[in-house]
Amino acid sequence: MLIGEVARRSGVSARMLRHYDALGLVRPTGRTGAGYREYSDEDIRRIFHVESLRSLGLSLREVGRALDDPGFTPSELVDDLVRRTRERIAAETELLTRLRRIGAAEPAGWKDALQVVALLHALGSESAGRRQRAALSSVEGAPVPVEALVEAALGEKDPNVAGALRWALAQAGDGAPALLAEGLGSPAAEVRKRAVRTLAEIPGGEATALLRDALTHSDVVVRRYAALALGARAGAGAVPTLVDMIVEGVNDVDAADALSALASDPALAERIATGLVDRLAHGTAAPSTRRRLAEALAGIPGRTAARALAELSHDEDRAVALTAAYVLTARDGRTARR
């Protein structure tokens, strides 16, 4: 079969067939009566073998080795192809993400587009200072897509940069809470923690609703950060978690402050006091726990809290008794000034 016929039937161009011939990859082995070079059936089969191997991503040099080396084993080459393919997919995915984020920023012109590109690069910099500057400039400079800020916030380990990213997201407007909600479902505990801490700094009903949902999260760290944030948002559902934090001595000062803020609502004050006093009534609270509960009761108005503090002022543990007595004196002073 002559080259033109082979090209028509195989789908491989005559030019490529000549290239294969020049490389010694597939050479016509026959001759016509007129002296023209002719492809045999075996040559055509080799052409299809070449095309099959090329479709896997092999170079022509690798194809020739695979077909001509009797000792060739495909496993090593296939493993290498898998690695290269994964690297290529990762690179293409990264490019696609970058392009999509540039489009989401809706740049007015190439100047804006280049600013967005520069900020995206800066957010991925190895320099913490550069990442922090990028986060802070994202509000005043070219708009950075919220998705990029969320991804950076969920992956940021430097506390200063993380704080800047949380601030930037708090200014970013819509879109951030839903993306952060996905972070709450991450299998990585650190990512879940970053997600809830960032949500805690975002104002608005959407973030508040997600924080309320987070009170029942399987991760106790998420529950605690959500409860602390809800203390400033009239989140009555946070009370049990905040009381637990005081009992367990985990961020107990912050938890007491959150309960105090919630207790500014008279309807909640007695409920909070009852929750704290109930933990004393069990009779199993250690002296350190009783002291923390006394300190927390300092910020809770009402008779229930006052009675509990009066009882604690006679506690068998001197530190607990002194704490409760001091708190009572301070409360009486505030009452007298009113």
Secondary structure, DSSP 4 states (H G I P E B T S, - for coil): --HHHHHHHH---HHHHHHHHHHTSS---EE-TTS-EE--HHHHHHHHHHHHHHHTT--HHHHHHHHH-TT--HHHHHHHHHHHHHHHHHHHHHHHHHHHHHHHT--SSHHHHHHHHHHHHHHT-S-HHHHHHHHHHHHHSSPPPHHHHHHHHHH---HHHHHHHHHHHHHH-TTHHHHHHHHHT-SSHHHHHHHHHHHHT--SHHHHHHHHHHTT-S-HHHHHHHHHHHTTTT-GGGHHHHHHHHHHTSSHHHHHHHHHHHTTSHHHHHHHHHHHHHHHHTS---HHHHHHHHHHHTT--SHHHHHHHHHHTT-SSHHHHHHHHHHHHHHHHHHHH-
